[in-house]
Amino acid sequence: NMGAIAGWNSANVYQQAIARIADAIDAN
């Protein structure tokens, strides 16, 4: 199911973005 794969992939990218934002907040 390509839709399920795309959904998991965007969730993974979103999670990485949250981690980077959290790192940026911690740096300040």
N, CA, C, O and CB atoms as a CASP TS submission, in Angstrom:
PFRMAT TS
TARGET T0000
AUTHOR 0000-0000-0000
METHOD Language model
MODEL 1
PARENT N/A
ATOM      1  N   ASN     1       0.857  -1.197   0.000  1.00  0.00           N
ATOM      2  CA  ASN     1       0.000   0.000   0.000  1.00  0.00           C
ATOM      3  C   ASN     1       0.890   1.244   0.000  1.00  0.00           C
ATOM      4  O   ASN     1       1.518   1.561   1.010  1.00  0.00           O
ATOM      5  CB  ASN     1      -0.968   0.007   1.243  1.00  0.00           C
ATOM      6  N   MET     2       0.943   1.943  -1.125  1.00  0.00           N
ATOM      7  CA  MET     2       1.820   3.113  -1.242  1.00  0.00           C
ATOM      8  C   MET     2       1.387   4.232  -0.295  1.00  0.00           C
ATOM      9  O   MET     2       2.226   4.981   0.205  1.00  0.00           O
ATOM     10  CB  MET     2       1.831   3.628  -2.688  1.00  0.00           C
ATOM     11  N   GLY     3       0.088   4.347  -0.050  1.00  0.00           N
ATOM     12  CA  GLY     3      -0.395   5.389   0.860  1.00  0.00           C
ATOM     13  C   GLY     3       0.133   5.180   2.273  1.00  0.00           C
ATOM     14  O   GLY     3       0.508   6.138   2.949  1.00  0.00           O
ATOM     15  N   ALA     4       0.162   3.924   2.717  1.00  0.00           N
ATOM     16  CA  ALA     4       0.665   3.630   4.060  1.00  0.00           C
ATOM     17  C   ALA     4       2.153   3.940   4.148  1.00  0.00           C
ATOM     18  O   ALA     4       2.624   4.478   5.150  1.00  0.00           O
ATOM     19  CB  ALA     4       0.405   2.156   4.430  1.00  0.00           C
ATOM     20  N   ILE     5       2.894   3.597   3.089  1.00  0.00           N
ATOM     21  CA  ILE     5       4.331   3.880   3.072  1.00  0.00           C
ATOM     22  C   ILE     5       4.562   5.389   3.100  1.00  0.00           C
ATOM     23  O   ILE     5       5.415   5.869   3.847  1.00  0.00           O
ATOM     24  CB  ILE     5       5.003   3.251   1.820  1.00  0.00           C
ATOM     25  N   ALA     6       3.820   6.133   2.303  1.00  0.00           N
ATOM     26  CA  ALA     6       3.969   7.588   2.268  1.00  0.00           C
ATOM     27  C   ALA     6       3.615   8.190   3.630  1.00  0.00           C
ATOM     28  O   ALA     6       4.284   9.117   4.086  1.00  0.00           O
ATOM     29  CB  ALA     6       3.078   8.200   1.160  1.00  0.00           C
ATOM     30  N   GLY     7       2.589   7.682   4.269  1.00  0.00           N
ATOM     31  CA  GLY     7       2.189   8.183   5.582  1.00  0.00           C
ATOM     32  C   GLY     7       3.261   7.923   6.627  1.00  0.00           C
ATOM     33  O   GLY     7       3.562   8.796   7.442  1.00  0.00           O
ATOM     34  N   TRP     8       3.843   6.716   6.608  1.00  0.00           N
ATOM     35  CA  TRP     8       4.912   6.399   7.559  1.00  0.00           C
ATOM     36  C   TRP     8       6.123   7.275   7.297  1.00  0.00           C
ATOM     37  O   TRP     8       6.768   7.751   8.232  1.00  0.00           O
ATOM     38  CB  TRP     8       5.302   4.910   7.472  1.00  0.00           C
ATOM     39  N   ASN     9       6.433   7.488   6.020  1.00  0.00           N
ATOM     40  CA  ASN     9       7.601   8.293   5.665  1.00  0.00           C
ATOM     41  C   ASN     9       7.415   9.727   6.137  1.00  0.00           C
ATOM     42  O   ASN     9       8.347  10.308   6.694  1.00  0.00           O
ATOM     43  CB  ASN     9       7.846   8.258   4.144  1.00  0.00           C
ATOM     44  N   SER    10       6.237  10.319   5.932  1.00  0.00           N
ATOM     45  CA  SER    10       6.055  11.693   6.390  1.00  0.00           C
ATOM     46  C   SER    10       6.061  11.768   7.903  1.00  0.00           C
ATOM     47  O   SER    10       6.519  12.764   8.463  1.00  0.00           O
ATOM     48  CB  SER    10       4.758  12.271   5.844  1.00  0.00           C
ATOM     49  N   ALA    11       5.563  10.736   8.586  1.00  0.00           N
ATOM     50  CA  ALA    11       5.610  10.726  10.047  1.00  0.00           C
ATOM     51  C   ALA    11       7.060  10.691  10.519  1.00  0.00           C
ATOM     52  O   ALA    11       7.418  11.349  11.495  1.00  0.00           O
ATOM     53  CB  ALA    11       4.825   9.517  10.615  1.00  0.00           C
ATOM     54  N   ASN    12       7.895   9.916   9.818  1.00  0.00           N
ATOM     55  CA  ASN    12       9.308   9.819  10.174  1.00  0.00           C
ATOM     56  C   ASN    12       9.999  11.160   9.965  1.00  0.00           C
ATOM     57  O   ASN    12      10.772  11.601  10.815  1.00  0.00           O
ATOM     58  CB  ASN    12      10.004   8.723   9.346  1.00  0.00           C
ATOM     59  N   VAL    13       9.723  11.811   8.835  1.00  0.00           N
ATOM     60  CA  VAL    13      10.320  13.123   8.551  1.00  0.00           C
ATOM     61  C   VAL    13       9.855  14.143   9.589  1.00  0.00           C
ATOM     62  O   VAL    13      10.647  14.956  10.067  1.00  0.00           O
ATOM     63  CB  VAL    13       9.948  13.601   7.118  1.00  0.00           C
ATOM     64  N   TYR    14       8.561  14.094   9.935  1.00  0.00           N
ATOM     65  CA  TYR    14       8.001  15.014  10.929  1.00  0.00           C
ATOM     66  C   TYR    14       8.689  14.825  12.278  1.00  0.00           C
ATOM     67  O   TYR    14       9.009  15.795  12.966  1.00  0.00           O
ATOM     68  CB  TYR    14       6.479  14.801  11.070  1.00  0.00           C
ATOM     69  N   GLN    15       8.914  13.552  12.650  1.00  0.00           N
ATOM     70  CA  GLN    15       9.560  13.255  13.923  1.00  0.00           C
ATOM     71  C   GLN    15      10.987  13.797  13.940  1.00  0.00           C
ATOM     72  O   GLN    15      11.438  14.332  14.952  1.00  0.00           O
ATOM     73  CB  GLN    15       9.560  11.743  14.186  1.00  0.00           C
ATOM     74  N   GLN    16      11.698  13.659  12.816  1.00  0.00           N
ATOM     75  CA  GLN    16      13.057  14.196  12.732  1.00  0.00           C
ATOM     76  C   GLN    16      13.036  15.715  12.837  1.00  0.00           C
ATOM     77  O   GLN    16      13.901  16.306  13.483  1.00  0.00           O
ATOM     78  CB  GLN    16      13.732  13.762  11.416  1.00  0.00           C
ATOM     79  N   ALA    17      12.049  16.350  12.205  1.00  0.00           N
ATOM     80  CA  ALA    17      11.944  17.812  12.273  1.00  0.00           C
ATOM     81  C   ALA    17      11.707  18.259  13.714  1.00  0.00           C
ATOM     82  O   ALA    17      12.302  19.237  14.165  1.00  0.00           O
ATOM     83  CB  ALA    17      10.804  18.323  11.358  1.00  0.00           C
ATOM     84  N   ILE    18      10.846  17.552  14.435  1.00  0.00           N
ATOM     85  CA  ILE    18      10.584  17.885  15.838  1.00  0.00           C
ATOM     86  C   ILE    18      11.866  17.767  16.654  1.00  0.00           C
ATOM     87  O   ILE    18      12.146  18.613  17.504  1.00  0.00           O
ATOM     88  CB  ILE    18       9.488  16.964  16.424  1.00  0.00           C
ATOM     89  N   ALA    19      12.649  16.714  16.393  1.00  0.00           N
ATOM     90  CA  ALA    19      13.898  16.524  17.126  1.00  0.00           C
ATOM     91  C   ALA    19      14.859  17.674  16.856  1.00  0.00           C
ATOM     92  O   ALA    19      15.528  18.153  17.771  1.00  0.00           O
ATOM     93  CB  ALA    19      14.550  15.186  16.745  1.00  0.00           C
ATOM     94  N   ARG    20      14.931  18.118  15.605  1.00  0.00           N
ATOM     95  CA  ARG    20      15.830  19.233  15.269  1.00  0.00           C
ATOM     96  C   ARG    20      15.358  20.526  15.910  1.00  0.00           C
ATOM     97  O   ARG    20      16.172  21.311  16.396  1.00  0.00           O
ATOM     98  CB  ARG    20      15.926  19.412  13.746  1.00  0.00           C
ATOM     99  N   ILE    21      14.051  20.755  15.917  1.00  0.00           N
ATOM    100  CA  ILE    21      13.512  21.961  16.552  1.00  0.00           C
ATOM    101  C   ILE    21      13.799  21.915  18.057  1.00  0.00           C
ATOM    102  O   ILE    21      14.168  22.930  18.648  1.00  0.00           O
ATOM    103  CB  ILE    21      11.975  22.092  16.286  1.00  0.00           C
ATOM    104  N   ALA    22      13.632  20.755  18.672  1.00  0.00           N
ATOM    105  CA  ALA    22      13.913  20.610  20.101  1.00  0.00           C
ATOM    106  C   ALA    22      15.383  20.902  20.381  1.00  0.00           C
ATOM    107  O   ALA    22      15.707  21.558  21.372  1.00  0.00           O
ATOM    108  CB  ALA    22      13.544  19.191  20.589  1.00  0.00           C
ATOM    109  N   ASP    23      16.274  20.421  19.516  1.00  0.00           N
ATOM    110  CA  ASP    23      17.704  20.708  19.679  1.00  0.00           C
ATOM    111  C   ASP    23      17.954  22.206  19.587  1.00  0.00           C
ATOM    112  O   ASP    23      18.734  22.752  20.367  1.00  0.00           O
ATOM    113  CB  ASP    23      18.538  19.962  18.615  1.00  0.00           C
ATOM    114  N   ALA    24      17.305  22.871  18.649  1.00  0.00           N
ATOM    115  CA  ALA    24      17.503  24.309  18.471  1.00  0.00           C
ATOM    116  C   ALA    24      17.008  25.072  19.704  1.00  0.00           C
ATOM    117  O   ALA    24      17.636  26.039  20.134  1.00  0.00           O
ATOM    118  CB  ALA    24      16.771  24.805  17.200  1.00  0.00           C
ATOM    119  N   ILE    25      15.889  24.634  20.262  1.00  0.00           N
ATOM    120  CA  ILE    25      15.357  25.284  21.464  1.00  0.00           C
ATOM    121  C   ILE    25      16.320  25.066  22.635  1.00  0.00           C
ATOM    122  O   ILE    25      16.590  25.992  23.400  1.00  0.00           O
ATOM    123  CB  ILE    25      13.937  24.734  21.812  1.00  0.00           C
ATOM    124  N   ASP    26      16.834  23.849  22.772  1.00  0.00           N
ATOM    125  CA  ASP    26      17.759  23.552  23.865  1.00  0.00           C
ATOM    126  C   ASP    26      19.042  24.366  23.739  1.00  0.00           C
ATOM    127  O   ASP    26      19.669  24.700  24.743  1.00  0.00           O
ATOM    128  CB  ASP    26      18.088  22.058  23.895  1.00  0.00           C
ATOM    129  N   ALA    27      19.432  24.684  22.505  1.00  0.00           N
ATOM    130  CA  ALA    27      20.676  25.424  22.282  1.00  0.00           C
ATOM    131  C   ALA    27      20.538  26.872  22.729  1.00  0.00           C
ATOM    132  O   ALA    27      21.538  27.523  23.029  1.00  0.00           O
ATOM    133  CB  ALA    27      21.077  25.367  20.805  1.00  0.00           C
ATOM    134  N   ASN    28      19.307  27.385  22.776  1.00  0.00           N
ATOM    135  CA  ASN    28      19.125  28.803  23.108  1.00  0.00           C
ATOM    136  C   ASN    28      19.108  29.029  24.616  1.00  0.00           C
ATOM    137  O   ASN    28      18.963  30.164  25.068  1.00  0.00           O
ATOM    138  CB  ASN    28      17.828  29.329  22.492  1.00  0.00           C
TER
END
